[in-house]
Amino acid sequence: MNAKLLMWLLLPIAGLVVVGMLAFWVLSHLLGVLAYVLVGAVVVGGGVYLYGRARRALAPGTRTRLRLDAARETYEQQQRDR
């Protein structure tokens, strides 16, 4: 077999294998980074959501805020009476 023919047949196949391996490596790393970014976004979004819920629950005029204020006033009054 001629060396030139062998070169024209094997080099493109070897090139495709190398490019395929490189593409697989890059995609797997990009998807790994994407997974970490998604998990981070979910954690930050959950924290923001919980913070907003807690802030709204303790807003002026809510039942929880009124209970806390009444408890604080009772405690302060008991401390003054001592």
C-alpha positions in Angstrom: 0.0 0.0 0.0 1.2 3.4 -0.8 2.3 5.6 2.1 0.4 8.6 0.7 -2.8 6.6 0.5 -2.4 5.4 4.1 -1.8 9.0 5.2 -5.0 10.1 3.4 -7.1 7.4 5.0 -5.7 7.2 8.5 -5.0 10.9 9.3 -8.7 12.1 8.9 -9.9 9.2 11.1 -7.3 10.0 13.7 -8.2 13.7 13.5 -11.9 12.9 14.0 -11.1 10.8 17.0 -9.0 13.5 18.6 -11.6 16.2 17.9 -14.3 14.0 19.3 -12.3 13.3 22.5 -11.6 17.1 22.8 -15.3 17.9 22.2 -16.4 15.4 24.8 -14.0 16.7 27.4 -15.1 20.3 26.8 -18.8 19.5 26.9 -18.5 17.4 30.1 -16.6 20.2 31.8 -19.1 22.9 30.6 -22.0 20.8 31.8 -20.3 20.2 35.2 -19.9 24.0 35.6 -23.5 24.5 34.5 -24.6 22.1 37.2 -22.7 24.0 39.9 -24.1 27.3 38.7 -27.7 25.9 38.7 -27.3 24.5 42.2 -25.8 27.8 43.4 -28.7 29.7 41.8 -31.2 27.5 43.5 -29.6 28.0 46.9 -29.3 31.8 46.5 -32.9 31.9 45.2 -34.2 29.9 48.1 -32.4 32.1 50.5 -33.9 35.2 49.0 -37.3 33.6 49.0 -37.1 32.6 52.7 -35.7 36.0 53.6 -38.7 37.7 51.9 -41.1 35.4 53.6 -39.6 36.0 57.0 -39.6 39.8 56.5 -43.2 39.7 55.4 -44.2 37.6 58.3 -42.7 40.1 60.7 -44.0 43.2 59.0 -45.9 45.8 61.1 -49.6 44.8 61.6 -49.1 41.0 61.2 -50.2 38.7 63.9 -46.7 37.5 64.6 -45.4 41.1 64.9 -48.3 42.0 67.2 -47.5 39.0 69.4 -43.8 39.8 69.5 -44.5 43.4 70.4 -47.0 42.4 73.2 -44.4 39.9 74.6 -41.7 42.6 74.6 -44.0 45.1 76.3 -44.9 42.5 79.0 -41.3 41.6 79.5 -40.3 45.3 79.9 -43.2 45.9 82.3 -42.1 43.0 84.4 -38.5 44.3 84.5 -39.7 47.7 85.6 -41.8 46.3 88.4 -38.9 44.5 90.0 
